Amino acid sequence: MHDLQDILRQSKLKALVIDTFGNRVENLLWKKYLLACDAIDRRSPENTSKSKEGIRCLLDNESQSSDVSTPSHSTHRERISIEDFEIIKPISREAYGKVFLARK
């Protein structure tokens, strides 16, 4: 642990990389934890879920500090493809390919 703290003090770039990677790992672990809690809630009777709510509230309060500094991205985005558009007419042919006028 002391070696890591020395590295963080000596190099701001390495500190930034470690902080960024750490935040990503924390977010992934948090999402996995929430999925596990949801799975347990679906399987367990209602009387055991009350004790988990207290734990979940404590963890929610702890995680809010890291969520403020880290932008949240949605985990599921609808992919957009060329099939989602109606091509009205070709406009021009550029160096990167054809350009079309289209509507969604």
C-alpha positions as CSV (number, residue, x, y, z in Angstrom):
1,M,0.0,0.0,0.0
2,H,2.9,2.4,0.8
3,D,4.4,1.7,-2.6
4,L,1.2,2.7,-4.3
5,Q,1.0,5.9,-2.3
6,D,4.6,6.7,-3.3
7,I,3.7,6.2,-7.0
8,L,0.6,8.4,-6.6
9,R,2.7,11.2,-5.0
10,Q,5.5,11.1,-7.6
11,S,3.5,10.9,-10.9
12,K,0.3,12.8,-11.5
13,L,-0.2,10.9,-14.8
14,K,0.0,7.5,-13.1
15,A,-2.2,8.8,-10.3
16,L,-4.8,9.8,-12.9
17,V,-4.7,6.4,-14.6
18,I,-5.0,4.5,-11.3
19,D,-7.9,6.8,-10.2
20,T,-9.7,6.4,-13.5
21,F,-9.2,2.6,-13.6
22,G,-10.3,2.4,-9.9
23,N,-13.5,4.3,-10.6
24,R,-14.3,2.0,-13.5
25,V,-13.7,-1.1,-11.3
26,E,-15.8,0.4,-8.5
27,N,-18.7,1.1,-10.9
28,L,-18.6,-2.4,-12.4
29,L,-18.5,-4.0,-8.9
30,W,-21.4,-1.8,-7.8
31,K,-23.5,-2.8,-10.9
32,K,-22.8,-6.5,-10.2
33,Y,-23.7,-6.0,-6.6
34,L,-27.1,-4.5,-7.5
35,L,-27.8,-7.3,-10.0
36,A,-27.0,-9.9,-7.3
37,C,-29.3,-8.1,-4.8
38,D,-32.1,-8.1,-7.3
39,A,-31.7,-11.8,-8.0
40,I,-31.7,-12.5,-4.2
41,D,-34.8,-10.3,-3.7
42,R,-36.6,-12.3,-6.3
43,R,-35.8,-15.6,-4.7
44,S,-36.1,-14.8,-1.0
45,P,-39.2,-14.3,1.1
46,E,-40.2,-10.8,2.1
47,N,-39.1,-11.0,5.8
48,T,-35.4,-11.4,4.8
49,S,-35.5,-8.5,2.4
50,K,-36.0,-6.0,5.2
51,S,-32.6,-6.7,6.6
52,K,-31.0,-6.3,3.2
53,E,-32.7,-2.9,2.7
54,G,-30.8,-1.5,5.6
55,I,-27.5,-2.7,4.2
56,R,-28.4,-1.4,0.7
57,C,-29.2,2.0,2.1
58,L,-25.8,2.2,3.8
59,L,-24.1,1.2,0.6
60,D,-26.1,3.6,-1.4
61,N,-25.0,6.5,0.9
62,E,-21.3,5.4,0.6
63,S,-21.4,5.2,-3.2
64,Q,-23.0,8.6,-3.8
65,S,-19.6,10.3,-3.2
66,S,-18.0,8.4,-6.1
67,D,-21.0,8.8,-8.3
68,V,-20.9,12.6,-8.1
69,S,-17.4,12.7,-9.6
70,T,-17.9,10.0,-12.2
71,P,-20.3,10.5,-15.1
72,S,-22.8,7.8,-15.3
73,H,-23.4,6.1,-18.7
74,S,-26.4,4.1,-19.5
75,T,-25.5,0.4,-19.7
76,H,-28.0,-0.3,-22.5
77,R,-28.1,1.9,-25.6
78,E,-30.1,1.2,-28.6
79,R,-27.8,0.8,-31.6
80,I,-28.5,2.9,-34.6
81,S,-27.9,1.4,-38.1
82,I,-28.5,2.4,-41.6
83,E,-31.7,0.4,-41.7
84,D,-33.2,2.8,-39.1
85,F,-33.3,5.5,-41.8
86,E,-35.2,6.2,-45.0
87,I,-32.8,7.4,-47.7
88,I,-34.4,10.3,-49.6
89,K,-31.7,11.1,-52.1
90,P,-28.0,11.0,-52.6
91,I,-26.4,14.4,-52.0
92,S,-22.7,13.9,-53.0
93,R,-19.8,11.6,-53.1
94,E,-17.0,12.7,-50.8
95,A,-13.5,11.3,-50.0
96,Y,-15.0,9.3,-47.1
97,G,-17.9,7.9,-49.1
98,K,-21.4,8.8,-50.3
99,V,-23.5,11.4,-48.5
100,F,-27.3,10.9,-48.4
101,L,-30.2,12.9,-47.3
102,A,-32.2,10.7,-45.0
103,R,-34.9,10.7,-42.3
104,K,-35.5,8.5,-39.4
